[in-house]
Amino acid sequence: MPFIAAVAAGDVPDGIRVPLLALLGDISIGASYIASDGSHAGSLGYDVGVLVTESLAASTKRLSTIRTPKLSAFIHAIQSLLVQATDERRDAVESAIDLALTPPATP
C-alpha cells in the first residue's frame, strides 16, 4: 500500500491517481469489517486488518500533497474511517470513490 500511495501522490495524471485512490478506499473499507470470530472480514486472518489499517494510515500521510478538493475530501474520508470504523464512514468512503470515478459533466 505505501507504494500505491506513493505513486498516487506523485506527479501522475488523475487518470492514474484516481483509480489508485479508489483501490486504497476499497482496501480501507474491506479492512474495517470485523467478523464475528474477531478476524477482519475484509482481510484474511487475525491481525491482518490491524496491519492493513496501520499501513493505510502511514500511506495516507504521503497523500497530503494532493490538493484537488474532491480528492482531498476522498483522502479525509479514508483517514476518518481508519480512526473509527462505522457504517457512516464506510458510506462516506464509498461516496468519495463514486464521486472521484465519475467523469466531469460536459457542457
N, C-alpha and C positions, 0 to 999 in steps of 0.2 A: 503494500500500500504506500509506503513512503516514496517509492519510485513513481507510482501512478500520480501521486500528489505533486511530486517534483516536476514531472512532465506537464501536468495541468497548470502549474503555477509559472511555467517557463514561457518563453516567447513563442507561443504556438497560436494558430488561428482558433477562433471559437469552434470551428467545425471539428477540431480535435479536443479542445478543452472541455466542451460541454458534455460529450459522451463519457469522458473520463470522470467528470464530477458526478454524472448520473450513476456510474458504476460505484463510486465511493458512497453515494447516497443509498443505493440499494444494499451495499455491504453493511452500512450503518444500521439500516432497518433490520436486516437479517440477524445481525449480531445482538440486537436489542431484545429479542424474544427469548424468554427463559421457559424451558419446558417444565412439565410437572415433576420430572425426576431431578431437576436442578441444573441440567445441562442447558446450553444455549441452543434453542431450536434452529436458529439460523447458522449455527456453527457445529462442526462435528466434534463432539466430545467435551468433557469437562475442562474448564479454564480457557478453552479456545476463544469463547466470547469475550473474556476479560482481555486476552492478548489482542484480539481484533480491535476492541474498544481503545485500548492503550495505543495501539499502532495508529488508529484513526485520529486520536487526539493529538498525537505527535505530528501526524501528517497535515492536519488542518492548519497548523501554525505556518506551514510553508505557503498555504493558500491565502494568507492575509495580504499578499501583494496584489491580489486580484481586486480591482476597483470597480468593475462593472456592477451597477446597482443590483440587477436581478441575480447575478452570480454571487455577489457579496451576501445577499439575503439567503441564497441557497446554502452557502458555507455556514452562515449563522444557524440555519435550521439544523444542519448536521451536528454542529457543536452543541446546540441545545439538547438534541436527542442523546448525545453522549453523556451529558450531565445528568439527565433524568429520562429514562425510557418510559414514555407514556403514549397512549394511542393518539392523543392530540399532537404530540411532537412527531410521531411517525407519519401522521397525516400531513403535517407541515413539510416534512422532507419529500413525501410523495408529490405534494402540490408544487414544490420547488423544482422537482425533477420534470414534472409535466410542463411547467412554465418555461424552464430552460430549453427543453426539447421542442417546444412549439415555435415554428418559424415565425418571424415577424410578419404582420399583415402588410400586404402590398396595397398601395392606394389605387 
